[in-house]
Amino acid sequence: MKPDTFLTEKTFSFNGSNNHVYLVDAETHEKTEIHHQLQGLNIYIEGNDNEIEIMLPIGKFVNCNIYITKSIGAHVVFENYIYLEGCFFSIHNGEKQNIIIEKYTSFTGGATIWVHENSSLHIKQDCMFSSNIVIWTADGHAVYDIKSKKILKFPPKELVIGEHCWIGYNCSIYKNGGLAKNSILAASSVLTQTINEENVVLAGNPAKIIKRGVSWSRMSTKEFSEN
Ligand SMILES: CC(C)(COP(=O)(O)OP(=O)(O)OC[C@H]1O[C@@H](n2cnc3c(N)ncnc32)[C@H](O)[C@@H]1OP(=O)(O)O)[C@@H](O)C(=O)NCCC(=O)NCCS
């Protein structure tokens, strides 16, 4: 795919220094810096030393925004063949945050993803996110003991969603949340802990394991049973 087929006429206007956006060939790792917005993905950066890498071939971006504000040294990697629709990323108030979305992952129909303070987000390959998704990797504000004024909990380093997980409609994933490979988060669930067991279904608020030894396919039940 030629870069000029998905770049727009609009150039980036960033506030801060040493902020860069690159297209990266997934096979050769050859990097090309770009200065124009991509179709379907609006990028705004305010802060210093931030870097975004978009890997080729691009899947598709529809009505998406990345806002990096008051962050220093954030590194965002969108791997090849991801599909992002209606996603708003707020990367804010941190140092050296890493945001990685691995190849073939899809978000269909709206997600707000907040990577604040010194936390990071790693979504592994081939995950499928339904609509109306919320992800917060940190709380965003301090919670402290009123006597000692000591912070109760610092943000965890990284929120990880394992390879080939399905996040159902209207799910929320908060700090300390995480899933292992091939798992399903049932519709309208709220995930607040990391589940290290693979091939499970979680449901409820807070989400708990309701089934073990399962997996899922992007195919419909009809297509799957005919295969
Ligand atoms: C995860 C899912 C596939 C599980 O389906 P399932 O394996 O048939 O689960 P069951 O219907 O057998 O439910 C098992 C138990 O979990 C409960 N449960 C199922 N989904 C739940 C949910 N979203 N929240 C809370 N509890 C739930 C059921 O009430 C049942 O409880 P019980 O044993 O006390 O009766 C399904 O619940 C789901 O959420 N699908 C996602 C739908 C969606 O978001 N589609 C968008 C397409 S991208």
The ligand as an SDF file (V2000), in Angstrom:
LIG
                    3D

 48 50  0  0  0  0  0  0  0  0999 V2000
  -19.9020  -14.4490   27.1610 C   0  0  0  0  0  0  0  0  0  0  0  0
  -21.1010  -15.1190   26.5230 C   0  0  0  0  0  0  0  0  0  0  0  0
  -20.7310  -15.5220   25.1090 C   0  0  0  0  0  0  0  0  0  0  0  0
  -21.3740  -16.3410   27.3870 C   0  0  0  0  0  0  0  0  0  0  0  0
  -22.4550  -17.0400   26.8300 O   0  0  0  0  0  0  0  0  0  0  0  0
  -22.7820  -18.5120   27.3860 P   0  0  0  0  0  0  0  0  0  0  0  0
  -21.5320  -19.3180   27.4310 O   0  0  0  0  0  0  0  0  0  0  0  0
  -23.9230  -19.0220   26.5820 O   0  0  0  0  0  0  0  0  0  0  0  0
  -23.2080  -18.2280   28.8930 O   0  0  0  0  0  0  0  0  0  0  0  0
  -24.5400  -18.7210   29.6130 P   0  0  0  0  0  0  0  0  0  0  0  0
  -25.7020  -18.0370   28.9890 O   0  0  0  0  0  0  0  0  0  0  0  0
  -24.5120  -20.2200   29.6810 O   0  0  0  0  0  0  0  0  0  0  0  0
  -24.3440  -18.1180   31.0440 O   0  0  0  0  0  0  0  0  0  0  0  0
  -23.6770  -18.7720   32.0980 C   0  0  0  0  0  0  0  0  0  0  0  0
  -23.9590  -18.0050   33.3690 C   0  0  0  0  0  0  0  0  0  0  0  0
  -23.3220  -16.7050   33.2800 O   0  0  0  0  0  0  0  0  0  0  0  0
  -24.3000  -15.6790   33.3960 C   0  0  0  0  0  0  0  0  0  0  0  0
  -23.9700  -14.6260   32.3970 N   0  0  0  0  0  0  0  0  0  0  0  0
  -23.8390  -14.7750   31.0650 C   0  0  0  0  0  0  0  0  0  0  0  0
  -23.5280  -13.5970   30.5030 N   0  0  0  0  0  0  0  0  0  0  0  0
  -23.4800  -12.6990   31.5050 C   0  0  0  0  0  0  0  0  0  0  0  0
  -23.2100  -11.3050   31.5470 C   0  0  0  0  0  0  0  0  0  0  0  0
  -22.9330  -10.6140   30.4520 N   0  0  0  0  0  0  0  0  0  0  0  0
  -23.1900  -10.6920   32.7420 N   0  0  0  0  0  0  0  0  0  0  0  0
  -23.4740  -11.3920   33.8660 C   0  0  0  0  0  0  0  0  0  0  0  0
  -23.7350  -12.7200   33.8930 N   0  0  0  0  0  0  0  0  0  0  0  0
  -23.7480  -13.3600   32.7220 C   0  0  0  0  0  0  0  0  0  0  0  0
  -25.6440  -16.3280   33.0460 C   0  0  0  0  0  0  0  0  0  0  0  0
  -26.6880  -15.6470   33.6540 O   0  0  0  0  0  0  0  0  0  0  0  0
  -25.4430  -17.7130   33.6080 C   0  0  0  0  0  0  0  0  0  0  0  0
  -25.6200  -17.6620   34.9890 O   0  0  0  0  0  0  0  0  0  0  0  0
  -26.2800  -18.9160   35.8040 P   0  0  0  0  0  0  0  0  0  0  0  0
  -25.2900  -20.0490   35.6070 O   0  0  0  0  0  0  0  0  0  0  0  0
  -26.3620  -18.4170   37.1960 O   0  0  0  0  0  0  0  0  0  0  0  0
  -27.6000  -19.1770   35.1430 O   0  0  0  0  0  0  0  0  0  0  0  0
  -22.3220  -14.1700   26.4840 C   0  0  0  0  0  0  0  0  0  0  0  0
  -22.8690  -14.0640   27.7860 O   0  0  0  0  0  0  0  0  0  0  0  0
  -21.9490  -12.7730   26.0400 C   0  0  0  0  0  0  0  0  0  0  0  0
  -21.6920  -11.8780   26.8180 O   0  0  0  0  0  0  0  0  0  0  0  0
  -21.8790  -12.5800   24.7290 N   0  0  0  0  0  0  0  0  0  0  0  0
  -21.3700  -11.3500   24.1780 C   0  0  0  0  0  0  0  0  0  0  0  0
  -22.4430  -10.6350   23.4160 C   0  0  0  0  0  0  0  0  0  0  0  0
  -21.8280   -9.4260   22.7580 C   0  0  0  0  0  0  0  0  0  0  0  0
  -21.2830   -8.5710   23.4050 O   0  0  0  0  0  0  0  0  0  0  0  0
  -21.9000   -9.4020   21.4420 N   0  0  0  0  0  0  0  0  0  0  0  0
  -21.2610   -8.3670   20.6860 C   0  0  0  0  0  0  0  0  0  0  0  0
  -20.6390   -8.9720   19.4610 C   0  0  0  0  0  0  0  0  0  0  0  0
  -19.0410   -8.2480   19.1160 S   0  0  0  0  0  0  0  0  0  0  0  0
  1  2  1  0
  2  3  1  0
  2  4  1  0
  2 36  1  0
  4  5  1  0
  5  6  1  0
  6  7  2  0
  6  8  1  0
  6  9  1  0
  9 10  1  0
 10 11  2  0
 10 12  1  0
 10 13  1  0
 13 14  1  0
 14 15  1  0
 15 16  1  0
 15 30  1  0
 16 17  1  0
 17 18  1  0
 17 28  1  0
 18 19  1  0
 18 27  1  0
 19 20  2  0
 20 21  1  0
 21 22  1  0
 21 27  2  0
 22 23  1  0
 22 24  2  0
 24 25  1  0
 25 26  2  0
 26 27  1  0
 28 29  1  0
 28 30  1  0
 30 31  1  0
 31 32  1  0
 32 33  2  0
 32 34  1  0
 32 35  1  0
 36 37  1  0
 36 38  1  0
 38 39  2  0
 38 40  1  0
 40 41  1  0
 41 42  1  0
 42 43  1  0
 43 44  2  0
 43 45  1  0
 45 46  1  0
 46 47  1  0
 47 48  1  0
M  END
$$$$
